Amino acid sequence: MTTVIAGSAAPATPPESEVRPPSRLRRGWDRHWYAWAMVLPVVVVLAVLIFYPLVRGVYLSFTNMTEANQAAEICTRSITGAELCRANPNRWEFVGIDNYVRVLGGEVGEFWQWTGTTLLWTVVCVVFHYGLGLGLAVMLNRPMRARSLYRILLILPWAVPAFVSAFAWKFMFNERFGLVNALLAAAGIDPVAWFADRWTSLLTAVLTNIWLGVPFMMVALLGGMQAIPGELYEAAEIDGASPWQRFVNITLPGLRPVSMTVVLLGTIWTFNMFPVIFLVTEGQPAGQTEILVTGAYRAAFEGLRNYSLASTYGVLILSILLIFALFYRRSLRKHGEVW
């Protein structure tokens, strides 16, 4: 005889169709929680140093905040030393897109002149960076004596801090004591006031930035050349291809992925190359060699500090670079490059 005790039966198991599988996010966390734990400090640092200032800058571009109206209260000390505070009647406020209308309309600053100078400066520098870097990479990729020494010497400008190189080049172009004018005087040519004319002043900055930027291009392109299989060159040489044909049909196509990357990086870096313009030309003459980043700096830290105007320039600079990157990416896809 079997006795059945109420409540002792095992709980019913729900059918498999009713069991909900864990979400994709949950599965990813369960499998890779240690990776998320390692990435978290980096995300926190980026949020503090990059994301928050970016969001704050975008917000300030829609206000009229300056050094004079940023405080909510105006405080003064009386004769007795007591601090008396009252509300600031001219406190900053939200103005919408008014800053963008004024900047793009030419009411404030020299946005269009600075943009033209920035584009000219960027194109010229990147063209020379890539051209000279490619030529030096081709030269150093061939067997030659003291090749390692040449590589070290050509990388040296990249190792020197940018502000040190900027001060050195500015001194070399000094009208009275500079090395360049001393060489011109030795050749019987009158000294040149390099920073008195827009184009000669911009030339000094371009030469300085070429000195700084060529080593990066050379190293990157040299690495790309050494990754190209040597069998391709041997087969082309057996087929009777000339050195120029091997360069055009093997080297350049093999360097395309590296070239696309370094050109994009070089464009972004040169577009935002603050120290060279700020330290070498200082915007001379009369601000004609200013670029967008130096204009934004002067708006934020010189004279009556206009934080909203500087933020507006920053957002416009970011927008220009994002648009360029989007079109650049689309161009790469049309040519079959995945990026």
N, C-alpha and C positions, 0 to 999 in steps of 0.2 A: 504494500500500500504506500503510495507516494503522497507526501504532504506538501502542499504549496503554501509558502508564506507570502502574504501580501507585502508588496513593496520591495521584495528581494530580486525581482526581475531586472536584468541589465537594461540600461536606457537604450531606447531605440536609436539606431544610427541613421542620420538623414541620408537619403539617396544621393548618389554621386552627382546627379544632375543639379541638386540644390546647393552643393558646395561651391562657393565662389572662389575662383583662383585669385591669388594675390595680384595686385596691380603691377604694371611694368616698373613704376618707380620703386615699389616695395621690393620687387625682385632684384632690381639694381642695387638698392641699399644693402640687402642681405648678402649679395655676392661681393660687393666692392666697397663696403663700409670703410675699410682702412684707407682706400684711395680718397674718399670724400673727407676723411679726417685729416689727411695730409694736405688736401687742397684748401681746407677751411681757413687756415692762417693767411694764405695768400689772398683769398677772397676778401678777408677782413681788411688786410692792408690796402688792397686795391680800392675797396669801398671808401676807406678813410682818405687816401691820398689822391684818388682819381675820380671816382664816381660822385662823391659828395661835392668836391669843388666844381665838377662839370655841371651838375644839377643846379648848384648855387649860382654859377656864372650865367647859365641860361635864364634863371629867374631874375637876376639883377639886370639883365639886358632889357627887361620889360618894366623897369623902374627908372626913376630919375635920381638915384642915390649918388651923392658926391661927398667930399670930405666935410662940407659945411652943413649938410642936412642929414647926415647919417645918425646923429644922436637924437633920441626921443626927448631928452631934456637938456636944457642949457643951465649949467651950474657955475656959479661965481662965489668967491669968498668975500665976506664982509670984512670990515676993519677988525672986528673981534676974532676973526678966524673961522667964524661959522660959515658953513657952505649953504648957499641959497640956490635952490633949483626951481625952475619953472618949465612948463611945456614949451617945446620948440615949435613955433608957429609955421616954420618952413620945413617941417620934417618930410623926408622922402615919401613918395607915393607911387602906386602902380600907374603906369602911363601907356600900357599896351605896346603897340608896334611903333610908337612915335620915334624912338631912337633909330630904328631901322629906316624909317621914312626920311629922317633928317640926314643920316649918314649916306644912304644911297642917293638922296637928292642933292648932295653936295652942300647942305647948310652947315654941317659940322665936319671939320677935318678935311682931309684930302684923300678920301677913300679910293677914287678911281685912278688918281695919279699913283698912289701907293700900290694899287693892284697892278697897274701896268709895269711899274718898276719891279715888282715882285715876280711877275710872270717872265719878264725879260731876264732878270737875274737868275731865275730858276732854270730856264731853258738853256741859257748859255753855259751855266755851271755844269748841269747834268750832261750836256753834250760833250764838253771837254773832259769831265770825269770819266765818262764811258769810253770815249775815244782814246785818251791817253792811257787809261787803265787797261784797255784791251791791247794796245800796242806794247805796253810793258809786260803784260802777261804772256803775250806771244814770244817776246824776246827771252823772258826768264824760263819759258817752257822748253827751250832748246838747250842741248848740252853746251856748256861754256865754262871757262875758267872763272873761279871765284863767284859762282852763281849764288851761293849761300850768303856771301858778303853783300852782294848787290841787293838781295832780297831784304836783308836786315836794314840796309841804308834807305831803301825805298819805303819801308814800313815806318821808319823813324818819324816822319811828320804826323802819322796817325797816333803815335804814342805820346807826342807832346800835347799838353792841354791846349784847347782851342784858344783860350784867352791869352796864353803865352805867345802862341804864333801870331795872334792878332796884334799884340803890342809890338812884336818884332817887325812885322811887315809895315805897320804904321810908322815906326821909326825909320825904316829903310826908305820910305817915301816922303820923309820930312823935307820941306822945301830948303832949309838951311843946312841941316846936318845929315841928311839922309844919304845912304850909299848910292841910290839910283841917280840922284842929281850930281853926286860927286863923280860918277862914271861919265855922265853927260858932259860935265865941265871938263873932264880930262880929254874928251873927244872933241872939244871946242863947241859944244852945244849949250845954249843958255839953259839955266835951271828951270824946271817946270813947277808951277804951283798946282800940284796934283789935286788938292782938295778945293780948289777955287772954281772948278768947272764940273758940271754934273757927270759928264762922260768919263773924264779922267779919274774922278773920284770913284765912280762905279767900277772902273777898270781895276783900281787898286784892291777893291773888295773881291772882285771876281778872281784875280790872281791869288789872293790869300785863300779863298775857298777852294780853288783848284788844288793848291798845295795841300790843303787839309783833306780833301775828298778823294783824290786819285788813289792813295794806298788801299782804301777799302775796296774800291772797284777792282784794283789789280789783284788783291788777294782772293776775292770771290771768283773772279773770272779765271784765275790761275787754277784754283781748285776745280772749277768746272772743266777746264781743259784736261787736267790730269785724270778726270773720270771718263773721258772719251776713250773707247778701246783703241789700242794702237794698231790692231789688225786692220782697221778701216783705212788708216793712212798707208799701211804696207800694200794693201790690195789696190788702192788708188794709184800709188806710185808704180806698181807693176803694170797697171793699165795705161801708164803714160801721162797721168794727170800732173799738171804743173803745180808748183807751190801755191799759186794764187787760186787755182781750181780746188785744191785740197782745202784751202782756208774757207772758200765760199761754200763748198758743198759738204764739208764735214765739220769743220770747226764751228762756224756760225750756227748751223742747225743744232749741233750738239750743245752749244751754249745757250740755246733759246730759253730753257726753263730758268737757268741762273740769271740770264740777262733781264728777263721780265721782272724777276724779283728785285734785283739790285737797282734797276731803273725806277721802280716804284718806291723803294726805300729812299733812294737818292733824291727823288723829287720831293717827297714829304720832308726829309731832313733839310734840304736846301730851302724849301719854301718857308720853313720855320727857323732858318739859321740866324738866330738873334745876335750872338757875340761878334760875328765878323762885321756886320753893318754897324752895330752900336759902338764897337771899339775902334774900328779902322776908319770909317768915314764920318761917324757921329752924325749922319744925316746931312753932311755938308755937300754942297752949299745951300743954305737956307731950306733944309729939309727935302731937297730934291732927290736924294738917294735913300730916303726912308722906305722901308718895306712895311707890310702890314703888321708884323709882330713888333717891330720897334715903335710903330705908331700907337699900337695898343699899350705898350709899356709906358710911353710918354703920357698917354691919356690917364693912366692909372697912378703914376708916381711922380709926375712933374707938374708944377703949377698948382692950380686947384684940382686936386685929385678927383677925376670923374670916373667912378667905379662902374657906373652903368654904361658909359660910352666905351670903356675898355672891354667890358663884358660883351657888348654888341660886336666889337671888332673880333673878339675871340670866337663868337658863334659864327660869324661870317667866314672866318678863316677855316673853321671846322667844316662848314657847309661846302666851301669850295673844294677842300680836299676829299670829302666824301663823294661829291659829284664826280671828281676826277677818278677816284678809285672805282666807282661804279662803271663809268665808261671804259676805263682801262680793263676791268674784268670782262666786260662784254666784248671788247676787242680781242682779248685772249681767247675767249670761247669761240669766236668766229674763226680764229686761226687754229683751232683744235687743241689749244692748251687748256688744261684743267686747273682751275684755281678757285 
